[in-house]
Amino acid sequence: MSGLSPIQGVEAAARNAQDAARSLRGATSGAKNALLVAIADALEDQRGAILEANARDVEDGRASGMKEGLIDRLLLTEERISSIAAATRQVASLPDPVGEVVRGQSLPNGLLLRQVRVPMGVIGMIYEARPNVTVDAAALALKAGSAVLLRGGRAALHSNAALVDVMRTAVTANNLPADLVATIDEYGREGGVALMRARGLVDLVIPRGGAGLIQTVVRESLVPVIETGVGNCHVYVDRAADLDKALAIAVNSKTHRPSVCNAAETLLVHRDVASQFVPRVVQALQGAGVTVHGCDKVQALASNVVPASEEDWETEYLALDIAVGVVDSIDGALSHIRRYSTGHTEAIVSQDVAAVREFTSSVDSAAVMVNASTRFTDGGELGLGAEIGISTQKLHARGPMGLAELTTTTWIVEGDGHVRI
Amino acid sequence: MSGLSPIQGVEAAARNAQDAARSLRGATSGAKNALLVAIADALEDQRGAILEANARDVEDGRASGMKEGLIDRLLLTEERISSIAAATRQVASLPDPVGEVVRGQSLPNGLLLRQVRVPMGVIGMIYEARPNVTVDAAALALKAGSAVLLRGGRAALHSNAALVDVMRTAVTANNLPADLVATIDEYGREGGVALMRARGLVDLVIPRGGAGLIQTVVRESLVPVIETGVGNCHVYVDRAADLDKALAIAVNSKTHRPSVCNAAETLLVHRDVASQFVPRVVQALQGAGVTVHGCDKVQALASNVVPASEEDWETEYLALDIAVGVVDSIDGALSHIRRYSTGHTEAIVSQDVAAVREFTSSVDSAAVMVNASTRFTDGGELGLGAEIGISTQKLHARGPMGLAELTTTTWIVEGDGHVRI
């Protein structure tokens, strides 16, 4: 404990992070990769201390009546630490975004122009009680040449402190300043607010967690924020769909991993194929344990369908529930999506090029799937490498945010005494 | 007057703009270019009405004691209207950013992946009493496929109303919805606040004006903002500079157009060349009418130098004033820049590759000039076409913001029944 107020403490941490970030700005990819490998090794070497700290958090969680689902997110095991270390090594193996020349040309007057990726500086991360995010976020930030300030969930306090401790020691052992990685958890909730207010000291805040956390950060932050991850994703089965593919895509989109943001929450079926497709898909979904909430037409076509209310169309269930509706046309599907989508991912299943063209040009979301599962909106699946989250906003980053999205750019203009006339 | 409260009125305008933007989303470049040419023609055809409205604003301005510099910014003439129309035609001639495939590949599993530029949706513009911004902003937004909500300075109320009226008529005549271009000036200051709060309805707000306006918008807005244009730009003359080039660059950076954000405000000179360079550059600057504010060493080396205070290093003069300091090393220059820069543009004059490499890799600004005037940080000069402002923030856009920066992207993923395994 430092004896500083939360605002003083966070501002001091941010200034230290800014200073530390400078030493990483010019670091080679080799040096950054060596650091990440050293962090991975240290996490495995010191798993004893990490597991001990984690056991305290889990015990506290159980004592305060935390649900088993949340306990499971919080829990670390030897295997989980190894997989966190493996993910860190994987970040080391990704191409370095820093130094990439994004655009460049020589101008008519002889000026040589290039736009180059450079580190962001200091990245703040506000997240819930998932200790793996502590290391993931630090690894991605470091690889992108930035320092990271971590504000984790209170329930993971001891785990995060242990993980940060291990990482800082590894940073120092690699002759870099420890303040490249720091937690502000000791300053509690007020510290989180101070982080969001530290405009000019912190370059970017990324909230990662439930809709409530994200909305709070978006509302409160003066530091630029990237909104992540709320996904009320739709699958639209067109009149010209291959219904076998539609069935596989609908079931996969819903059930492959229901708790994540790219899972489908609503299925819309064109009326021309409804009588053929709805009974099949409802049965398949119910067979996979899904509760189907349907409109009147769906209720008429299949059994055991719960009536869907307005709320169902709005809800990101993140569970084995789905809302199913019949629409009169592709326009009906598009206007439903416009009304209820959170702008994450929408899919169309159709063999008709005109329908596909209309859907892809009209839907205003981060990703549009054509004859593919919504579950493909994922940095790893799309070949972007590790991701720090999936942005559902339109500025800076949209969709899976990889290393490139954690950088900014500088224009470098080389002349030979050039002045404006 | 609509009888709505400012919040109701602005929200209604934003919804109308959203609806209107949809019809522009799929518009061809040809259709958008024809619209812009029609707007340009209409501005010239109806210059009588525009000049009449502008005369009212100018008269009101004079009556309320507005300074002549501001009156000049507000004033429209036949010639100025022609140059606004010409700028609109120039936007029509630029390549369309919408539809550009930014990245793309086919993935190992056969998914075809592309990241495509798409329109932002609704862009809000908050600016001061410069009627040309009304048309510039609308032209850029329309070309980028978005609707625009304009909140101009109160002093240009009648001018802006007339310009918007002409543009809306031209939009309608081109079979597009008038609400692609709208002013919310009738809702006054509260309307501006409502615009900043309209998150979810408005996709982006760009403030354009003085530091006070920009800071207010950054602080108050819930809609994502791009910060533009505050430039405390530095020129550093290295020990290895070609001093003739340095002289030309320093004078050009300061005096070519002192009132704009890419003008230099501070000159830093390496001590090894100070006794040779400072007297020359001070004399040249003073000969061009510049007041030189200098550190002790500069005062000792040249005459008629005003002592520079802490405030001078911080000030964006936007006038024929410059702060001049002698630094002990390139590190001294870098740490001065770190402390006082607003992150817009810094220049180095040097023939030494090591110094250039250090400077370009250490300076954390939107643009770095090497042996060139700071005045080149400009969309037109850098070959990006027209610009809507110069971003000094790190997210989304950094440096001159052209058409591409007014768009967002969507990932389009085409499969053939692909599901995740």
Interface residues (C-beta under 8 A of the other chain):
Chain A: R22 R25 G26 Q105 L107 L111 L113 Q115 V118 M120 G121 R199 D203 L204 V218 R219 L222 P224 I226 D242 D244 K245 A248 I249 V251 N252 S253 H256 T360 S361 S362 V363 D364 S365 A366 A367 V368 M369 V370 N371 A372 S373 R375 F376 T377 E381 L382 G383 Q393 K394 L395 H396 R398 G399 P400 T408 T409 T410 W411 I412 V413 E414 G415 D416 G417 H418 V419 R420
Chain B: R22 R25 G26 Q105 L107 L111 L113 Q115 V118 M120 G121 R199 D203 L204 V218 R219 L222 P224 I226 D242 D244 K245 A248 I249 V251 N252 S253 H256 T360 S361 S362 V363 D364 S365 A366 A367 V368 M369 V370 N371 A372 S373 R375 F376 T377 E381 L382 G383 Q393 K394 L395 H396 R398 G399 P400 T408 T409 T410 W411 I412 V413 E414 G415 D416 G417 H418 V419 R420
